[in-house]
Amino acid sequence: MTKFLNPADVVGQADIKQGQTVADFGCGAGFYSLAAAKFVGERGSVYAVDIMPDRLAATQSAAQHAGLKNITLVKTDLEKPITGIEPSACDFVLVSNILHQVSSKEAVLRNVYSVLKTGGQVLAVEWKKGYSVFGPPQESRIGSDELVSLMEKLSFRRLREIEAGEYHYAVLFSK
């Protein structure tokens, strides 16, 4: 049996702690936001960030259904200077399955750098290169080596790989 990406498992392997502030860039339906909200607990907070109002509404609905009150929705374009989150406000940023979709990976990652505290961490999750019957086209996927190179160029330091299933890879970085 193949193992597909499980956001709660991936987040559980990261270094997210009770009381921290986390941003989930490109939150989509909120799977990572909800997982992070459970890890940071009532004293922590999560910014669920997306440009699409329907995705933010889905995240809000899922959070309400799960009884989570520590998620704040932020509607913003991640490729432009970020609004709704103060500089250096976050201990941890999640960037999952969005880099292959954006036209400026550097702009998104500069925003990650901006909202992250010194010493804070970022977990990048992306589709592995190579054939799969689903997922984004091969030509839009960003390989692990390319991701690490880009992150290091922007002054992030690679910490370690995290298990993310058969079709994805995940790398933890620090600022």
Sequence and secondary structure as in RCSB ss.txt:
>XXXX:A:sequence
MTKFLNPADVVGQADIKQGQTVADFGCGAGFYSLAAAKFVGERGSVYAVDIMPDRLAATQSAAQHAGLKNITLVK
TDLEKPITGIEPSACDFVLVSNILHQVSSKEAVLRNVYSVLKTGGQVLAVEWKKGYSVFGPPQESRIGSDELVSL
MEKLSFRRLREIEAGEYHYAVLFSK
>XXXX:A:secstr
      HHHHHHHTT  TT EEEEET TTSHHHHHHHHHH TT EEEEEES HHHHHHHHHHHHHHT   EEEEE
  TTSS  SS TT EEEEEEES TTT S HHHHHHHHHHHEEEEEEEEEEEE SS  SSSS GGG   HHHHHHH
HHHTT EEEEEE   SSEEEEEEE 
